[in-house]
Amino acid sequence: MTEGFINLYKEDGLTSHAVVNQVRRIFGVRAVGHMGTLDPAARGVLPLAIGKATRLIPLVEGDTKVYRAELVLGLATDTYDTSGETLETADASTVLALNIEQVLPRFTGQQAQIPPMYSAIKVKGKKLYELARRGEKIEVPPRMIHVQSLVLGEVRREQQLTIAELLITCSKGTYVRSLCHDIGRSLLLPACMGRLWRERSGPFAAENSVTIARLAEDPYGHLIPIEQMLVDLPRVELCLSRAKQFVHGQRIAVDHSDVLECPIFYGSMFIGLGRVCSGLLSPTKVMAQEVELLC
């Protein structure tokens, strides 16, 4: 059975859903999931889980993302990026790098962020972009995010626009489009996001990623085994008799400190996830059968 992770590099022009469908065809499996959507115009790391690995996404995806983005000052759109309909323009050609640097500290740390209307977040069971396309306006509830660092890079001029490159390290759930929009507001200018690259998503980095074309040439050569992604996590290792008990969903006495959830192994074989409390291991996700233990 095909299972594991792919550190995929998504090219611009593709939706995350389209990439998932391509990978399904490459491996001939239905169970493929991604760890955080990338907009069609964005490029960069789009980690994928295949087969049983889809059940482990919360355990391995991590909470930190790293982006490189263009802040476009002098243009506001309905989508908060340059793909949308223009709502407002202004002459931002006199903005200096110093002006931008002075406001960036306001956008670091823990903060409430209002996602853009053109996003896949659901409010009252409806995706925001579906409501936006129908012209419906609703109050979007803010979400708590954390921006660890926000570094200004190259600043250039394009006619009346000022375009600044930002390197952003932030928590998952952060909308870079909203961040660019809000930075513009603090400068009293219309603003949106230009190009976007995701450099890192949790443990998956762009320098180790693979494009769809390369993946199609050698699918299994780029498949990261489940065990490899779990190697740095606390684990419980069981003997054969206790591993049999575990795969049958039984609680087991173990000499291990309490842990909310961790990988369970029989030798080098990953067999599931479990919770340890007061010396008792309780299975939370069983991912092997007894017959596999005997192979």
C-alpha positions as CSV (number, residue, x, y, z in Angstrom):
1,M,0.0,0.0,0.0
2,T,1.3,3.5,-0.9
3,E,1.7,5.7,2.1
4,G,4.0,8.5,3.2
5,F,4.6,12.2,2.6
6,I,5.6,14.3,-0.4
7,N,7.4,17.7,0.0
8,L,5.8,19.1,-3.2
9,Y,6.7,22.5,-4.8
10,K,3.5,24.0,-6.3
11,E,4.0,26.1,-9.4
12,D,1.8,29.2,-9.8
13,G,-1.4,28.9,-11.9
14,L,-2.5,25.7,-10.2
15,T,-5.0,25.3,-7.4
16,S,-4.1,23.1,-4.4
17,H,-7.0,20.9,-5.3
18,A,-5.7,20.4,-8.8
19,V,-2.3,19.4,-7.5
20,V,-3.9,16.9,-5.2
21,N,-5.8,15.3,-8.1
22,Q,-2.5,15.1,-10.2
23,V,-0.8,13.3,-7.3
24,R,-3.8,10.9,-6.9
25,R,-3.3,9.9,-10.6
26,I,0.5,9.6,-10.3
27,F,0.2,7.1,-7.4
28,G,-3.1,5.6,-8.3
29,V,-4.6,6.3,-4.8
30,R,-7.6,8.3,-3.6
31,A,-6.3,9.2,-0.1
32,V,-4.2,12.3,-0.7
33,G,-4.4,15.4,1.5
34,H,-2.5,18.7,1.7
35,M,-1.2,20.6,4.7
36,G,-2.4,24.1,4.1
37,T,-3.9,25.6,0.9
38,L,-1.9,27.8,-1.4
39,D,-3.7,30.3,-3.6
40,P,-3.5,29.5,-7.4
41,A,-1.3,32.6,-8.0
42,A,1.1,31.5,-5.2
43,R,4.0,29.1,-5.5
44,G,6.1,27.1,-3.0
45,V,5.9,24.3,-0.5
46,L,2.7,22.3,-0.5
47,P,3.3,19.2,1.7
48,L,1.1,16.2,0.9
49,A,0.2,13.1,2.8
50,I,-0.7,9.9,1.0
51,G,-2.6,6.8,2.2
52,K,-2.5,6.2,5.9
53,A,-0.3,9.2,6.3
54,T,-3.3,11.5,5.9
55,R,-4.4,10.5,9.4
56,L,-1.1,11.9,10.8
57,I,-1.3,15.4,9.3
58,P,-2.0,17.1,12.7
59,L,1.0,15.3,14.2
60,V,3.6,16.3,11.5
61,E,2.4,19.5,9.8
62,G,3.9,21.9,12.4
63,D,2.5,25.4,13.3
64,T,5.1,27.6,11.6
65,K,5.1,28.9,8.0
66,V,7.7,31.0,6.2
67,Y,6.6,33.2,3.3
68,R,8.3,35.6,0.9
69,A,5.7,38.1,-0.3
70,E,5.3,41.4,-2.3
71,L,3.6,44.2,-0.5
72,V,2.0,46.4,-3.2
73,L,1.4,50.0,-1.9
74,G,-0.9,52.2,-3.9
75,L,-3.5,49.6,-5.0
76,A,-6.4,48.0,-3.1
77,T,-8.5,45.1,-4.5
78,D,-11.5,43.1,-3.4
79,T,-9.4,39.9,-3.1
80,Y,-6.5,41.7,-1.3
81,D,-4.1,40.6,-4.1
82,T,-3.4,41.8,-7.6
83,S,-5.7,39.2,-9.1
84,G,-8.9,41.0,-7.9
85,E,-11.0,44.0,-9.0
86,T,-9.5,47.4,-8.3
87,L,-11.2,49.2,-5.4
88,E,-8.8,52.1,-4.8
89,T,-5.6,53.6,-6.1
90,A,-3.2,56.2,-4.8
91,D,0.2,57.7,-5.5
92,A,2.6,55.7,-3.3
93,S,5.8,56.5,-5.2
94,T,7.2,58.6,-2.4
95,V,7.1,55.9,0.3
96,L,10.5,55.1,1.6
97,A,11.8,51.9,3.0
98,L,12.2,53.7,6.4
99,N,8.4,54.4,6.4
100,I,7.6,50.8,5.9
101,E,10.1,49.6,8.5
102,Q,8.6,51.9,11.1
103,V,5.2,50.2,11.0
104,L,6.2,46.6,10.7
105,P,6.7,46.1,14.4
106,R,3.0,46.7,14.9
107,F,2.3,43.5,13.0
108,T,4.6,41.1,14.9
109,G,3.5,39.0,17.9
110,Q,0.1,37.6,18.8
111,Q,-2.7,39.5,17.2
112,A,-6.3,39.3,15.8
113,Q,-6.6,39.2,12.0
114,I,-9.7,39.5,9.9
115,P,-9.4,37.1,6.9
116,P,-10.2,38.3,3.4
117,M,-13.7,37.8,2.1
118,Y,-12.2,35.8,-0.8
119,S,-11.0,32.9,1.3
120,A,-12.1,29.3,1.9
121,I,-13.0,29.9,5.5
122,K,-16.6,28.9,6.4
123,V,-18.9,31.2,8.2
124,K,-22.3,29.7,9.1
125,G,-21.6,26.7,6.8
126,K,-20.8,28.9,3.7
127,K,-17.3,29.5,2.3
128,L,-16.5,33.2,2.3
129,Y,-15.5,33.3,-1.4
130,E,-18.8,31.9,-2.4
131,L,-20.6,34.6,-0.5
132,A,-18.3,37.3,-2.0
133,R,-19.0,36.1,-5.5
134,R,-22.7,36.4,-4.9
135,G,-22.2,40.0,-3.7
136,E,-23.2,39.1,-0.1
137,K,-21.4,41.0,2.7
138,I,-21.1,39.6,6.2
139,E,-19.1,40.4,9.2
140,V,-16.0,38.1,9.2
141,P,-14.9,37.2,12.7
142,P,-11.2,37.8,13.5
143,R,-8.8,34.9,14.2
144,M,-5.8,34.9,16.5
145,I,-2.5,34.5,14.7
146,H,1.1,34.9,15.6
147,V,3.7,36.6,13.4
148,Q,7.2,35.7,14.7
149,S,9.1,37.9,12.4
150,L,8.5,40.4,9.6
151,V,11.6,41.5,7.7
152,L,11.7,44.1,4.9
153,G,13.7,43.2,1.8
154,E,14.1,45.0,-1.5
155,V,11.9,48.0,-2.2
156,R,11.2,49.2,-5.8
157,R,9.0,51.6,-7.7
158,E,6.6,50.8,-10.6
159,Q,5.1,54.1,-11.7
160,Q,2.8,55.2,-8.8
161,L,3.2,52.0,-6.9
162,T,5.8,51.0,-4.3
163,I,6.5,47.3,-4.1
164,A,8.3,45.9,-1.0
165,E,9.5,42.3,-0.5
166,L,8.7,40.9,2.9
167,L,10.0,37.8,4.6
168,I,7.3,36.5,7.0
169,T,7.6,33.8,9.7
170,C,4.1,33.2,11.1
171,S,1.6,30.7,12.5
172,K,-0.6,28.5,10.3
173,G,-3.9,30.3,9.6
174,T,-2.2,33.6,8.9
175,Y,-3.4,35.3,5.7
176,V,-0.5,37.2,4.1
177,R,-3.1,39.0,1.9
178,S,-4.7,40.5,5.0
179,L,-1.3,41.3,6.4
180,C,-0.4,43.3,3.3
181,H,-3.8,45.1,3.3
182,D,-3.5,46.0,7.0
183,I,0.1,47.3,6.6
184,G,-1.1,49.6,3.9
185,R,-3.9,50.9,6.1
186,S,-1.3,51.7,8.8
187,L,0.6,53.8,6.1
188,L,-2.7,55.4,5.1
189,L,-2.4,53.9,1.7
190,P,-4.4,51.3,-0.3
191,A,-2.4,48.1,-0.4
192,C,-2.6,44.5,-1.5
193,M,-0.4,41.5,-2.0
194,G,1.6,40.8,-5.2
195,R,3.5,37.6,-5.7
196,L,3.7,35.0,-2.9
197,W,6.2,32.2,-2.3
198,R,5.9,29.7,0.6
199,E,9.5,28.9,1.6
200,R,8.7,26.5,4.5
201,S,5.7,24.7,6.0
202,G,6.4,23.1,9.3
203,P,9.3,20.6,8.7
204,F,9.0,20.9,4.9
205,A,11.4,23.3,3.2
206,A,11.5,24.6,-0.4
207,E,15.1,23.5,-0.9
208,N,14.2,19.9,-0.4
209,S,10.9,20.0,-2.4
210,V,10.0,18.4,-5.7
211,T,7.9,19.6,-8.6
212,I,5.0,17.7,-10.1
213,A,7.0,17.0,-13.3
214,R,9.9,15.5,-11.3
215,L,7.5,13.5,-9.1
216,A,5.8,12.0,-12.1
217,E,9.2,10.8,-13.4
218,D,10.1,9.0,-10.1
219,P,7.1,8.9,-7.7
220,Y,8.5,6.5,-5.1
221,G,11.9,8.1,-5.1
222,H,10.4,11.2,-3.6
223,L,8.0,9.5,-1.1
224,I,9.0,10.2,2.5
225,P,8.3,7.2,4.7
226,I,6.0,7.7,7.7
227,E,8.7,6.5,10.1
228,Q,11.1,9.2,8.8
229,M,8.7,12.0,9.6
230,L,8.2,10.7,13.1
231,V,11.8,10.0,14.1
232,D,12.2,13.1,16.2
233,L,9.0,12.7,18.2
234,P,8.7,10.9,21.6
235,R,7.7,7.2,21.0
236,V,6.7,4.0,22.7
237,E,8.2,0.8,21.5
238,L,6.4,-2.5,22.2
239,C,7.3,-6.1,22.1
240,L,5.3,-8.5,19.8
241,S,2.8,-9.6,22.4
242,R,2.0,-6.0,23.5
243,A,2.0,-4.8,19.9
244,K,-0.8,-7.4,19.2
245,Q,-2.7,-6.1,22.1
246,F,-2.3,-2.5,20.8
247,V,-3.6,-3.3,17.3
248,H,-6.6,-4.9,18.9
249,G,-7.4,-1.7,20.7
250,Q,-6.4,-2.9,24.2
251,R,-4.9,-0.7,26.9
252,I,-1.4,-1.7,28.0
253,A,0.7,-1.1,31.0
254,V,4.0,0.7,30.0
255,D,7.0,2.3,31.7
256,H,6.7,5.7,30.0
257,S,6.0,9.2,31.1
258,D,2.6,10.7,30.4
259,V,2.1,12.0,26.8
260,L,-1.0,13.3,25.1
261,E,-0.3,11.5,21.9
262,C,2.8,9.8,20.4
263,P,3.8,7.3,17.7
264,I,3.8,3.6,18.7
265,F,6.3,1.2,17.2
266,Y,6.9,-2.5,17.0
267,G,10.6,-2.6,16.2
268,S,11.0,-0.3,13.3
269,M,7.4,-0.7,12.2
270,F,5.0,2.2,13.0
271,I,1.7,0.7,14.1
272,G,-0.3,3.7,15.3
273,L,-0.7,6.5,17.9
274,G,-1.4,6.3,21.5
275,R,-1.9,8.3,24.7
276,V,0.0,7.5,27.9
277,C,-1.6,8.4,31.3
278,S,-0.5,7.1,34.7
279,G,1.4,4.2,33.2
280,L,-1.4,3.0,30.8
281,L,-1.1,3.2,27.0
282,S,-4.4,3.7,25.3
283,P,-4.6,3.4,21.5
284,T,-5.9,6.6,19.7
285,K,-5.2,5.6,16.1
286,V,-4.5,2.0,15.2
287,M,-2.7,1.9,11.8
288,A,-1.6,-1.8,11.5
289,Q,-3.2,-5.2,11.6
290,E,-1.9,-8.3,13.5
291,V,-1.0,-10.0,10.2
292,E,1.4,-7.2,9.4
293,L,3.3,-7.7,12.7
294,L,4.1,-11.3,11.6
295,C,5.6,-10.4,8.2
